[in-house]
C-alpha cells in the first residue's frame, strides 16, 4: 500500500464530491440552451458559482469557471496584458515573481517572445519570499501592465506578502493577479479582503476532479479573451461549460474552506513531526523556505546533499512512498529547480530537493513510514551519485 505524500501534486477526490460529480454526468442540458433542460442546467451552474464565491469571499459574478489552474493563470496574465497594452502601448511589461509556477512564468515568457513584452522577474529572498524593494523598483518604471505573485509556492510552501504587493501595485495603478492554487483550503483566503484583482484556484488540489478550476476576477480587472467562440463567462472564456466539474469544484472548495482552520493545525503538527524525523534521520538534510507562519502548514521541502532527486524519488517509490522533487525533467535532461536557484541555491543543491506534501488523508503513520525508509533510500542515492555525478546544464542545447 502506497504512503501518499504528494498532495500538492494532486489529492484524492472526496467521496461526497465524486457523488455529486457522477450524478451530474447523467443529467441533460447545456447551460447556454434556452429550453427547459438548458435553463435547469443554468440554474445548477449559477448555484455552483454562488457556492464557490461564498467560500472564497467573492461575488458570484466574479467567478469564471475554467479547466484548471493553468488556463486560469494564462487568462489572468495574457488577458490583462493584452487589455492594458491594447489601450496604452506604454504599458509593455509584465512583472512576475521568479518562483512562480510554470503556468505563470511561461505565459509571461510567451508574451515576451511573441508580443515583445518586457518580462520583469521579481527577486525573492533566501527563504523564497518576495523582495518588496525590487517590486518597488520595478513598479517605479511605470510600464508594468500586470503583476502576478503566487499566494503560496508549490515547492517550498512559502507564503508571499500579498497584502504588501497589492498596496504597492495599487499605488502604481497596476492590477495584481495571484495564483492561489496551493493556498485555497490550506490557509485563510478571502478574495475581497485580499485586494487582488484576480485569483486562480483549481479543484484537484482540494478533492475535486482534475480539469476543474476558476479564475476569480473583479469586474474592473482588465481582461481580453485568450480563446474565442461562444463568449461564455463574461465573454472572456469561451466553451461549453463543464457543469459537473463546476458543481464538484464548488463543493470541494466549500468543504476544504470549512475545514481549513482545524486541518491547518493538524497538518502543521504532522509537518513538524516529519521535518524533525527527516533531519534526525538525515542530519545534513537542509530545510528550505521560511519558518513558522510564513509557510504552508502541510508542505515540507528539503535538500539532500550529494544525492540526485530522481534517485531519491525512485528509492522512495520502491519503498512504497510517493513524494515529489523540486526539479523538472525537460527533454530527458534533469533541470535544477528554478525556485531554489532564485533563492540562491547552487545547481547541485537545486537538483537534490524532496517535497513532501500532506493532505486530508495523511496520518502520523504515513510520516513515520517515510522517516523509517529515508536513511536507506538516501544511502542508496548517494552511492549512485558518487558513481555518476550529474552533468551541469552549461552547454546543453
C-alpha positions, 0 to 999 in steps of 0.5 A: 500500500502506497504512503501518499505524500504528494498532495500538492501534486494532486489529492484524492477526490472526496467521496461526497464530491465524486457523488455529486460529480457522477450524478451530474454526468447523467443529467441533460442540458447545456447551460447556454440552451434556452429550453427547459433542460438548458435553463435547469442546467443554468440554474445548477451552474449559477448555484455552483458559482454562488457556492464557490464565491461564498467560500472564497469571499467573492461575488458570484459574478466574479467567478469564471469557471475554467479547466484548471489552474493553468488556463486560469493563470494564462487568462489572468496574465495574457488577458490583462496584458493584452487589455492594458497594452491594447489601450496604452502601448506604454504599458509593455511589461509584465512583472512576475515573481521568479518562483512562480509556477510554470503556468505563470512564468511561461505565459509571461515568457510567451508574451515576451517572445511573441508580443515583445513584452518586457518580462520583469522577474521579481527577486525573492529572498533566501527563504523564497519570499518576495523582495518588496524593494525590487517590486518597488523598483520595478513598479517605479518604471511605470510600464508594468501592465500586470503583476502576478505573485503566487499566494503560496509556492508549490515547492517550498510552501512559502507564503508571499506578502500579498497584502504588501504587493497589492498596496504597492501595485495599487499605488502604481495603478497596476492590477495584481493577479495571484495564483492561489492554487496551493493556498485555497483550503490550506490557509485563510483566503478571502478574495475581497479582503485580499485586494487582488484583482484576480485569483486562480484556484483549481479543484484537484488540489482540494478533492475535486476532479482534475480539469476543474478550476476558476479564475476569480476576477473583479469586474474592473480587472482588465481582461481580453479573451485568450480563446474565442467562440461562444463568449461564455463567462463574461465573454472572456472564456469561451466553451461549453461549460463543464457543469459537473466539474463546476458543481464538484469544484464548488463543493470541494472548495466549500468543504476544504474552506470549512475545514481549513482552520482545524486541518491547518493545525493538524497538518502543521503538527504532522509537518513538524513531526516529519521535518524533525524525523527527516533531519534526525534521520538525515542530519545534513538534510537542509530545510528550505523556505521560511519558518513558522507562519510564513509557510504552508502548514502541510508542505515540507521541502528539503535538500539532500546533499550529494544525492540526485532527486530522481534517485531519491524519488525512485528509492522512495517509490520502491519503498512504497512512498510517493513524494515529489522533487523540486526539479523538472525533467525537460527533454530527458535532461534533469533541470535544477529547480528554478525556485531554489536557484532564485533563492540562491541555491547552487545547481547541485543543491537545486537538483537534490530537493524532496517535497513532501506534501500532506493532505486530508488523508495523511496520518502520523503513520504515513510520516513515520513510514517515510522517516523509517525508509529515508536513511536507506533510500538516501544511502542508496542515492548517494552511492549512485551519485558518487558513481555518476555525478550529474552533468551541469546544464552549461552547454546543453542545447 
